[in-house]
Amino acid sequence: MQLERFIGMARKPEAVLITGGAKRLGLQFARKALEMGYAVIIHYRSTCSKECLKLLKSAAYKDLVYFIKQDLEFSADNLIDKSLELPVTLRGLVNNASTFSKGNLKNPDNLEEILNINTIAPIRLATRFYELVRKGWIINITDANIKRPNINFQNYRISKLFLEEITHQQAFLFAPSIRVNAIAPGAMLPADSESRQYFNSLSVKIPLARTGDLSSLTDAFAFLVNTPYVTGEVIKVDGGWNLTA
Ligand SMILES: NC(=O)c1ccc[n+]([C@@H]2O[C@H](COP(=O)([O-])OP(=O)(O)OC[C@H]3O[C@@H](n4cnc5c(N)ncnc54)[C@H](OP(=O)(O)O)[C@@H]3O)[C@@H](O)[C@H]2O)c1
């Protein structure tokens, strides 16, 4: 499959659009996609990380890394139209961008804000992808730790539960032309609001007793990309954390 992609590059390289791809987990997916022979379209809202800028300058990936800056709060689906103007053949979409802020159902404004980025924007992007791309795959990034009620992050959890359900529903709706799957990460990287010490202390709650296994995360990504008979699946990559919830 990789060889076919390189042969295809004599025409336009196949590309993956990764929302929030300029740092953290999004950048891990971008690197993996490049290693797999794809071009990447890295969407970001505010800034690129240093590692991301390095990718842009890397001779190994010359003409394979593109950037689009956009706030997904407004007209998210426009990002697909912009991607289609680039000299690539769009084949994959990773709905990775997400907002992680405190809030529960006593604060419907917060719920609306979070749903807009974590749920509605992925729906809009996927629908536009289905309409215009017509052949390919979508991977939604959800969260493994969302089933238990949580007063502080209730709205975030609800947004990701919806996204998981939407993965199933869109897989059914968009078949056979587009596969839709999800990856539900566990404790991969501390959020900005979390200290490293708190994050490391989570390993005692995790059956496989460690946090941050990024290579398992990108292996799950590669599995979903390369396995054409799988759709509507959610892979938890969390060391079994959800089992203790
Ligand atoms: N980190 C973990 O351990 C963990 C655990 C479970 C699930 N996840 C899920 O995995 C994914 C990646 O996690 P992460 O920790 O790397 O994510 P993150 O740093 O919280 O956010 C990813 C990106 O989303 C973008 N974003 C937020 N609001 C946006 C908006 N209105 N418009 C456009 N972009 C926006 C941000 O872009 P800018 O920086 O450019 O503003 C940010 O870089 C997320 O979906 C998250 O829910 C992560």
The ligand as an SDF file (V2000), in Angstrom:
LIG
                    3D

 48 52  0  0  0  0  0  0  0  0999 V2000
   -3.5880   14.5080   26.0110 N   0  0  0  0  0  0  0  0  0  0  0  0
   -4.1420   13.3980   26.4480 C   0  0  0  0  0  0  0  0  0  0  0  0
   -3.5930   12.6720   27.2820 O   0  0  0  0  0  0  0  0  0  0  0  0
   -5.4970   12.9910   25.9260 C   0  0  0  0  0  0  0  0  0  0  0  0
   -6.2400   12.0380   26.6340 C   0  0  0  0  0  0  0  0  0  0  0  0
   -7.4740   11.6550   26.1450 C   0  0  0  0  0  0  0  0  0  0  0  0
   -7.9570   12.1950   24.9540 C   0  0  0  0  0  0  0  0  0  0  0  0
   -7.2110   13.1160   24.2930 N   0  0  0  0  0  0  0  0  0  0  0  0
   -7.7460   13.6590   23.0250 C   0  0  0  0  0  0  0  0  0  0  0  0
   -6.7170   13.6240   22.0550 O   0  0  0  0  0  0  0  0  0  0  0  0
   -6.7650   14.7910   21.2190 C   0  0  0  0  0  0  0  0  0  0  0  0
   -5.4210   15.5320   21.2800 C   0  0  0  0  0  0  0  0  0  0  0  0
   -5.0970   15.7790   22.6390 O   0  0  0  0  0  0  0  0  0  0  0  0
   -4.0970   16.9580   23.0290 P   0  0  0  0  0  0  0  0  0  0  0  0
   -3.9420   16.8860   24.5060 O   0  0  0  0  0  0  0  0  0  0  0  0
   -2.9150   16.8990   22.1430 O   0  0  0  0  0  0  0  0  0  0  0  0
   -5.0250   18.1860   22.6120 O   0  0  0  0  0  0  0  0  0  0  0  0
   -5.0060   19.7080   23.0670 P   0  0  0  0  0  0  0  0  0  0  0  0
   -3.6090   20.1530   23.2150 O   0  0  0  0  0  0  0  0  0  0  0  0
   -5.9350   19.8810   24.2160 O   0  0  0  0  0  0  0  0  0  0  0  0
   -5.7290   20.3800   21.8050 O   0  0  0  0  0  0  0  0  0  0  0  0
   -5.3700   20.0640   20.4700 C   0  0  0  0  0  0  0  0  0  0  0  0
   -5.5030   21.2670   19.6050 C   0  0  0  0  0  0  0  0  0  0  0  0
   -6.8610   21.6500   19.4610 O   0  0  0  0  0  0  0  0  0  0  0  0
   -6.8260   22.9560   18.9300 C   0  0  0  0  0  0  0  0  0  0  0  0
   -8.0600   23.7110   19.1650 N   0  0  0  0  0  0  0  0  0  0  0  0
   -8.7140   23.9520   20.3200 C   0  0  0  0  0  0  0  0  0  0  0  0
   -9.7720   24.7670   20.1050 N   0  0  0  0  0  0  0  0  0  0  0  0
   -9.7760   25.0580   18.7680 C   0  0  0  0  0  0  0  0  0  0  0  0
  -10.5890   25.8640   17.9300 C   0  0  0  0  0  0  0  0  0  0  0  0
  -11.6230   26.5770   18.4040 N   0  0  0  0  0  0  0  0  0  0  0  0
  -10.2960   25.9150   16.6060 N   0  0  0  0  0  0  0  0  0  0  0  0
   -9.2570   25.2420   16.1130 C   0  0  0  0  0  0  0  0  0  0  0  0
   -8.4450   24.4700   16.8580 N   0  0  0  0  0  0  0  0  0  0  0  0
   -8.6930   24.3890   18.1720 C   0  0  0  0  0  0  0  0  0  0  0  0
   -5.6480   23.6640   19.6240 C   0  0  0  0  0  0  0  0  0  0  0  0
   -5.0040   24.4250   18.6460 O   0  0  0  0  0  0  0  0  0  0  0  0
   -4.0760   25.6890   19.0130 P   0  0  0  0  0  0  0  0  0  0  0  0
   -3.0770   25.2170   20.0080 O   0  0  0  0  0  0  0  0  0  0  0  0
   -3.4530   26.0740   17.7230 O   0  0  0  0  0  0  0  0  0  0  0  0
   -4.9670   26.7420   19.5960 O   0  0  0  0  0  0  0  0  0  0  0  0
   -4.7920   22.4970   20.1370 C   0  0  0  0  0  0  0  0  0  0  0  0
   -3.4820   22.5180   19.6760 O   0  0  0  0  0  0  0  0  0  0  0  0
   -7.9340   15.6230   21.7380 C   0  0  0  0  0  0  0  0  0  0  0  0
   -9.0680   15.3550   20.9520 O   0  0  0  0  0  0  0  0  0  0  0  0
   -8.1420   15.1370   23.1660 C   0  0  0  0  0  0  0  0  0  0  0  0
   -9.4590   15.2600   23.6200 O   0  0  0  0  0  0  0  0  0  0  0  0
   -6.0040   13.5380   24.7510 C   0  0  0  0  0  0  0  0  0  0  0  0
  1  2  1  0
  2  3  2  0
  2  4  1  0
  4  5  1  0
  4 48  2  0
  5  6  2  0
  6  7  1  0
  7  8  2  0
  8  9  1  0
  8 48  1  0
  9 10  1  0
  9 46  1  0
 10 11  1  0
 11 12  1  0
 11 44  1  0
 12 13  1  0
 13 14  1  0
 14 15  2  0
 14 16  1  0
 14 17  1  0
 17 18  1  0
 18 19  2  0
 18 20  1  0
 18 21  1  0
 21 22  1  0
 22 23  1  0
 23 24  1  0
 23 42  1  0
 24 25  1  0
 25 26  1  0
 25 36  1  0
 26 27  1  0
 26 35  1  0
 27 28  2  0
 28 29  1  0
 29 30  1  0
 29 35  2  0
 30 31  1  0
 30 32  2  0
 32 33  1  0
 33 34  2  0
 34 35  1  0
 36 37  1  0
 36 42  1  0
 37 38  1  0
 38 39  2  0
 38 40  1  0
 38 41  1  0
 42 43  1  0
 44 45  1  0
 44 46  1  0
 46 47  1  0
M  CHG  2   8   1  16  -1
M  END
$$$$
